[in-house]
Amino acid sequence: MTVLARKVGVRHIELVEDAVQSALLTALTAWTIHGLPNRPGAWLCRVAHNELVGELRQKAGRLQILEQAAIELAGELDPPADSFFDDEIRDDMLRMLFICCDEAIPRESRLVLALKTLCGFSTAEIALRLFTTESNVHKRLSRARDRLREMPPDMETPPFETLQSRVSSVQEVLYLLFNEGYLSAHAELAIRRELCDEAVRLATLLAEHPVGAHPETFALLALMHLHAARLAARVDGMGGLLLLEEQDRSLWDRQSMRVGSEWLAMAASGKEFSRFHAEAGIAAEHCFAPSFGQTRWKEIADLYSILEHIAPSPLHTLNKAVAIAEWQGPEAGLAVIQRVVPPTWIIHSHLWDAVLGDLHRRAGHLELAQHHRERALGSAPTKAVRELLQRRLAVPA
C-alpha cells in the first residue's frame, strides 16, 4: 500500500485502501480456484494498481495525475527492496509514518490514521488500544483524511526540522504496533509475532537515522527487545496466554535480552529520561530476575512511580499497585488504588476490575473479588484474555 500511496499521493489514501482491500478479496476467490500464483506480492500489487487507476479515472478528471501514476506504477508493481525519498527516509513504511504524523492533524487522529491505514488495525483494535469507542475512531480517521486531501499529490520530503517534530508521534505509533503484537485484540490470535517484528524493524531504522538517533528511541528499542524475549513463553501448547509466574524462563530468548540490554545502555547516554526508559527498566527487572519470587518488586514500584510523574495515567497506578502488592502485600496494593479517582474510560476497561478482583481475592475480600471478577470477565476483549482472567481471578468456594 505504501508503494501505491507514494505514487498517487496521500490525498488519495482512501482510494488506495479500497484498492488494496479489493485486491485481497479478489485473491481469496482467484487463488482458491486457480491456486497460489508464483509471485503473490506482485499479483496483489498489479490487481490493486488496476483497481486504483480505474477509480482515479472516475474521480474529477485528474488526467495528468492519472497518466503519471499509471506510467510509474506499471514499472513498479513489485515493492522496491530499498526505496527512499531524497535520502531522508529510506523505508517506505517509515516515511509514510512521518507523513501521517503531520502536526496539522490532531494527535488522536494521527494515531488512528497511522494505525488504520499503515498498520492495518481494525477500528475495534484501535478503540481498544486508545481506550475510546469505535465511533470516535471513525470521527478521528475522517478528520485525518480531510487533512490529507489538502496535501499536494507529489508528497515532497518534509525538512529535517519537521521530521524532528514528528519523531515522538512516530515512536508512539511503533509502541502501539508492538503492543498489539505482544497482546493482540485479534479474536483468534493472542500474540502476533509479525507485528512485534515489524515494530522492531521500523524502530531500528528510526534509531539508525539522524532524526531518530537519540536516547528515547534507544529506550523504545530496549523495551521492545526485552518484551520480545519472552514471547515464546507467553503461550501454552494450545495457544492460551500464560501468567508471568507460569512461564518457563528457560524459553526466554537470551539473545533478545542481550540486545535489549545493549539498547538500554545506549539509552542511558544522555540526560533524557522518558517513559520508554522507565518501561524498559521495568522490562529488564522482569527479564533478569532469577524467578518470579526473586523479582525486585520495590524497584519496579519505584519505576512505576516515575512513570506516573513523566506520563500520568491510571494504568501506571494500577501496575504500581500490583508491584506493591507483590512487595508489601495485597492490602498495600489496594491502598494505592483507593487514592485514585479513576476516569470513566479506565473504569469500563477489564484491566481495572482485573486488578481489583485479584487484590481483593488475595486479601480475602471474597465478595468484592467476585464482583470485580464478573465485571472483568464481562469486559474482556478476547477469548484468550477471558480465559486467563478466569484462571487468575478464581475465587475460592
C-alpha positions, -999 to +999 in steps of 0.1 A: +000+000+000+028+024+007+041+020-029+007+029-043+002+059-019+037+071-027+029+073-064-006+089-063-002+110-031-016+106+004-046+128-006-059+096-023-052+074+007-088+062+009-088+051-027-055+032-021-070+015+009-101+005-011-079-008-040-058-029-017-089-044+001-105-051-033-073-069-044-073-091-013-109-101-018-102-109-054-072-130-043-095-151-019-116-161-049-090-164-076-064-182-055-089-207-042-099-216-078-066-214-096-041-218-068-014-195-055+005-175-082+042-177-085+046-141-072+017-134-048+030-100-039+033-088-075-001-103-083-017-083-055+001-051-064-010-054-101-046-060-092-046-032-067-029-009-092-056-017-119-083-010-094-067+022-083-062+035-118-098+027-126-111+046-096-088+076-104-102+077-140-137+083-125-125+110-100-128+146-111-109+141-144-074+145-130-059+130-161-024+144-155-021+127-121-036+095-135-013+093-165+018+099-144+006+074-118-002+048-143+032+051-160+051+049-128+030+021-112+033+000-143+071-002-139+070-006-101+045-034-094+069-051-070+078-031-038+113-018-042+139-035-019+155-003-008+133+026-018+139+060-004+129+096-007+156+121-013+179+103+011+157+113+040+138+082+050+150+050+032+120+028+041+086+035+025+066+024+056+087+046+080+085+076+056+047+072+054+045+071+092+062+105+093+038+118+067+008+106+086+021+122+118+017+157+104+013+182+132-017+198+114-036+166+123-047+164+159-027+138+179-055+114+183-063+115+146-027+110+137-025+078+157-058+065+143-047+073+107-013+055+111-027+025+129-056+021+104-040+030+071-004+018+075-006-008+103-038-024+092-056-022+126-094-026+126-114+001+142-122-023+172-085-028+177-077+009+176-106+016+200-092-009+225-056+005+223-067+041+227-094+034+253-121+050+232-152+040+212-153+028+176-175+059+168-147+081+180-122+062+159-142+068+128-145+105+136-108+109+141-100+090+110-123+112+090-106+144+103-072+130+094-083+121+059-097+156+054-063+170+061-046+145+038-068+156+009-054+191+012-018+178+007-001+181-027+000+148-046+038+148-051+045+145-013+078+163-011+100+153+018+095+174+049+125+194+060+147+178+088+133+201+114+097+190+106+108+153+107+123+160+142+090+175+154+072+143+144+095+117+159+076+114+192+043+106+173+061+080+152+075+065+183+040+063+198+027+045+167+055+020+168+049+014+206+012+007+199+021-015+170+044-036+192+018-038+219-008-051+196+016-079+186+025-086+222-011-089+234-034-088+204-070-077+203-075-102+174-102-127+181-082-158+173-045-147+179-034-139+214+001-129+201+010-116+166+048-120+163+048-104+129+036-071+143+063-072+170+090-079+144+078-051+121+077-026+150+113-036+159+124-033+123+109+002+119+122+013+153+157+001+144+156+021+111+145+051+131+174+047+156+198+044+127+186+077+111+199+110+124+164+123+130+157+094+155+191+085+168+186+097+204+181+080+238+143+079+237+143+058+205+171+036+220+149+031+251+119+022+230+140-005+212+153-018+245+117-021+257+107-040+225+136-064+226+132-072+263+095-079+259+101-099+227+125-121+246+095-135+265+071-141+236+077-178+231+070-185+268+038-164+270+015-191+254+009-227+262+007-256+238-028-247+229-021-210+222-036-198+255-019-170+275+002-178+305+007-156+335+043-143+342+047-167+372+036-196+350+061-190+322+091-213+316+120-189+319+143-213+301+123-204+269+132-168+272+154-156+243+188-148+258+199-131+225+169-107+226+177-100+263+213-092+254+203-069+225+177-052+247+203-046+275+226-031+249+200-006+237+192+002+273+228+010+279+228+033+249+196+050+261+215+060+293+240+080+273+222+113+277+203+133+303+169+124+289+147+100+308+114+092+291+085+069+297+103+044+274+133+045+297+111+037+327+092+009+309+124-006+296+138-006+331+107-025+343+110-050+315+147-055+324+138-062+360+114-089+349+138-104+323+168-106+346+151-118+378+161-154+386+125-162+393+091-146+399+096-147+436+130-132+434+118-102+413+129-068+427+093-055+432+104-024+451+125-013+421+096-020+398+072+000+420+097+029+421+099+029+383+061+030+380+061+060+404+085+077+380+061+068+351+032+084+370+052+116+371+065+115+335+033+103+318+004+104+343-021+076+337-042+054+359-027+024+341+006+032+356-010+035+390-027+001+385+006-015+376+023+001+406-004-013+428+003-048+415+041-044+421+035-030+457+011-059+464+039-084+454+063-064+476+042-055+506+010-075+503-024-070+487-038-045+513-009-022+504-017-025+467-054-018+474-044+013+493-027+027+462-057+022+441-081+037+467-062+070+464-071+072+427-101+090+412-104+068+380-117+084+348-146+067+330-125+051+303-105+030+328-135+020+349-150+004+318-118-014+310-113-050+320-079-040+334-094-020+363-116-048+375-090-075+369-065-058+392-091-051+419-105-086+416-071-101+421-061-079+450-094-084+468-092-121+463-057-122+477-067-100+507-096-124+515-124-099+504-142-127+485-175-109+479-157-078+464-134-102+445-163-120+429-180-087+419-149-074+401-142-108+386-176-109+369-171-073+356-136-081+343-148-113+325-177-094+310-155-067+295-125-089+285-117-081+248-108-116+236-114-152+245-077-156+253-078-127+279-111-140+293-096-175+299-065-160+315-087-139+338-109-169+347-078-187+359-062-158+376-093-145+394-108-178+405-124-172+439-124-200+465-158-215+472 
